[in-house]
């Protein structure tokens, strides 16, 4: 078994434990997240990968932070102070897509905010529109990103940003020739007692920041 397979199985085990701990069935989680029970079962067994669309759809279903999903140590209930050092970025790769991401802070069970650094590959794209409780702010660091919100399209260049109610159907894709880097801050609904998640059941750490 290689490292990716071990990561998928361990993350799936933690997903199942969190689901059972919350008293939810496969059907409960699948219905709330808009996925099939069979797909969710495969995720929990480490036999399938989740797309970014699935990650966002599962956000408010199970209260499990990113560090808790991938790390061995328990995640504090609420972040009081968290430092991210830029000299050693640890990107996670969304398997077979070229997309990279890393959490810059937040994601503990009682946090309402989580911040990410996303890297869009030059060619690959994800077509699925997603919607989920909360709000999000996306700031383009470099390159160009096309952001879809409902029937509208917004082309964002470096220095541009967009703020949306995440319950509107939305997605983003690379609109330039090279890679695009984006800073993304996501909040969960103030009416929810669950913490936001970003699921990456088959991720591999990247030792250095990718070329811009």
Secondary structure as UniProt FT lines:
FT   HELIX           3..21
FT   TURN            22..23
FT   HELIX           26..33
FT   HELIX           37..44
FT   TURN            45..46
FT   HELIX           52..57
FT   TURN            58..61
FT   HELIX           66..70
FT   HELIX           86..88
FT   STRAND          91..93
FT   TURN            95..97
FT   STRAND          100..106
FT   TURN            109..110
FT   STRAND          113..120
FT   STRAND          135..142
FT   STRAND          144..149
FT   TURN            150..151
FT   STRAND          152..157
FT   TURN            158..159
FT   STRAND          161..165
FT   TURN            166..167
FT   STRAND          170..174
FT   STRAND          180..187
FT   TURN            190..191
FT   TURN            201..202
FT   STRAND          205..206
//
